[in-house]
Amino acid sequence: MPSREAPNLRVSSFNLFTIYENRIKMKIAPMKTFPMKTTILGFAMTAAFTGCGDDGDNPVNADASVAVDATVAVDAAATKNVSINFAAMVGADAFACSENGAAKSYTNLGSADSTASFKDFRFYVSNVRLIDANSNEVAVTLDQTNFQFEDVVLLDLEDGTGGCVDLGNTPMNTSVVGQVPAGTYTGLAFDLAVPFDKNHLEASSVSTPPPLNIMGLFWNWQIGHKYGRVDLVVDGAAGWNVHLGSTGCVSNGTAEAPMVTCGKPNVAKIAISNFDPDSDTVAIDIAALLVDSDLTANAGGPPGCQSFPLDVDDCTPMYPNLGLSFETGECVDNCVGQTMFKKMN
């Protein structure tokens, strides 16, 4: 059985202080409109050793790690807890890695109506906001967990079974959890991305916290993280992969992070209206993303769309379904044309 990666918090003394300091900034800093009283109750640390699946893209990483849990008490009158739920979908069908102990197959995918199973299904989202009745965007202050760090969340929608046994892992995360000022909210917005200030953190470094320490979701220092990874096994074809991330990143080499934003950020900005975070769910529909892509063919570069220039013929039909232009790496009309994320019916 291959070892599997799982988000683990590996913390140096400096990193522990930084997390503590960040929580102070995030939870205690006074707000002009919505004052928040916070009390840090404590840190609890446990040590663990973990490994990552090794498939070439996902090298072994078995560093000692320390889990940190910070409990924060907030003024309930000023804030409320939110849990924004996501569901992985393949068209009208719920996504699963396995069925009856084997890889689950889905039909009528892409422009060639292909049959395929999945090996991976994970995305990073960040800058999560709720939208109130007056169209004001209000940032969600995220709980800090092994799936959430500062303003970044890993949505891990695979369970490491069936077709996902080699690339995936058992722990899953299908929600964004945090606090917002008390009130009524009618919309949701977020970025499908890792912010630039965190995107180029070295995933294998002992100082990089989860969920940014997963080698299977990282290229190198220069390019940074994969904002999304969906790997498919296609009947009658070699396979088709979606690896989203920034390109056109300039530095002195692959082992050095860029100092300025990458030429093509490829950040999809998602907005969902008429969304009640207390009762609605966000559907992530991979069939909608791939509807214009021929999964039986590879037009150039690695199989599928992996965001790089050689993938122009594979990525160009797919990018509009994220609201993006492959040519510029920017949103078209604020990404309003994206069809992958929607309120679940």
Summary of the structure (lengths in Angstrom):
residues: 345
radius of gyration: 19.8
end to end distance: 38.2
largest distance: 59.7
contacts: 1130
relative contact order: 0.16
helix: 13%
strand: 37%
